[in-house]
Amino acid sequence: MTTTMNKKIVTFGEIMLRLASPGAERFLQSPRFEATFGGGEANVAIALVSFGLPAVYVTALPEKNPIADAAIAQLRGLGVDTSRIVRGKGRMGIYYLEAGANQRPSRVVYDRENSAIALARPGDIDWNQAFDGAEWFHVTGITPAISATAAELAFEGMRLARENGLTVSCDLNYRRNLWKWGKSAVGVMTELAKLADVIIANEEDVQMTLGLGSTAGVKSGELDPMQYERLSGDVLAAYGNLRAIAITMRESRSASHNGWSACMNDRKQFMVSRHYEITNIVDRIGAGDSFAAGLIYGMLQLPGPQEAMEFAVAASCLKHSIPGDFTRSSVDEVNALLKGDASGRVRR
């Protein structure tokens, strides 16, 4: 599948203020945080722009708020179309990050209650305007976890995207600490998945949002790729609307050393990607979003599903070397890794 360069990809979700402890420090070990921005769907939009595709980011942000103004300015400065962002009641969501190292895991603390997107309701976003000139719509399982109305907005967007003929992708992205508003992740996401064309997930996401498979491999850190053929087949059998499912496979040897690969089932074949050993991880937050963006890019621009998956895995591998939520890799850099240039030698 190929696309024309003026066709847009639309992503929808919450962008937050990210407050991270410096380096590998514990929370407030020193009296400061490093302030940036982040959020799964914004990360995808920025990655797509870095790959040369036009991306529109849709969200709700608080009105008359200088932090929200700064977030929009950064998105716009990175080339993302922010013209469909709505402003309303509520506050700016925040997340706090304590980066792990070696045997100490990373920690994330969310402060998102009563954020602007948590208070937004169906009808607040003009989806027909947002989808004008677009061919792809991307959402994640994070937004429906924020609040009942945010879940309704995600449903509304996906439904109207399908009615407008867009391809719809959903990264299941299970976040245990967010599902507190009443319904379970399975109760919501099994319905949301019926509106998607492409599902992106890891093994835990599939088990915790769709009720399929188990998290045994996630917990042990040792993954057998062949077990994923059955898991992906079970998802495709349960959801006849799906064109494909891509599953990332992370082997967590420690917080600083992960194995990284993926598999994909497009109903025609089951594919497994090249495997990467990632040591001395700089920042793994946003790696899954870089994978999603790479897959969307690959499915729109590259000859086939294997090439798309390999591009996505390489792009997300590189994200582990970049601080912050946002990827900063170009197509040429991803292709260089795909061609075997993984030495890290200085380029002069």
Salt bridges, closest charged atoms under 4 A:
GLU14 OE1 - ARG112 NE 2.86
ASP69 OD1 - ARG87 NH2 2.81
ASP81 OD2 - LYS8 NZ 3.89
GLU98 OE2 - ARG26 NE 2.84
GLU98 OE2 - ARG104 NH1 3.57
GLU98 OE1 - ARG107 NH2 3.25
ASP111 OD2 - ARG91 NH2 3.08
GLU163 OE2 - ARG159 NH1 3.33
GLU191 OE2 - LYS194 NZ 3.03
ASP197 OD1 - ARG162 NH1 3.34
GLU222 OE2 - ARG253 NH1 3.76
GLU251 OE1 - ARG253 NH2 3.20
GLU251 OE1 - HIS275 NE2 2.67
GLU277 OE2 - ARG253 NH2 2.66
GLU277 OE1 - HIS257 NE2 2.59
GLU277 OE2 - HIS275 NE2 3.64
ASP283 OD2 - ARG18 NH2 2.63
ASP325 OD1 - ARG18 NH1 2.80
ASP341 OD2 - ARG347 NH2 2.81
